Amino acid sequence: MVLTFEAKVGKKYALYLPRGVVRALGLKEGGKVLLRVVGRTVTVQSVEDPIKLALEGSKFASVNPEKVERISLEHQQFAAKGNH
């Protein structure tokens, strides 16, 4: 999808994004964006909130308490032998 919009530069160089851009990127007031400048071109990329992503994003790994305990014991035994 390619959308083209015109935006206005305001006081203190604030960029006022058109509603279509805000909706397309899923931006919220106070949210963060990444600005990338290449030559005379600026791209705007939405940045996901890491906490929201952790709570609501798709999960790609899992761990259970037994596995955590096993790994902890292995590291403790390794350290007890004088290995660091």
Secondary structure, 3 states (H helix, E strand, C coil): CCCCCCCEECHHHCEECCHHHHHHHCCCCCCEEEEEEECCEEEEEEECCHHHHHHHCCCCCCCCHHHHHHHHHHHHHHHHCCCC
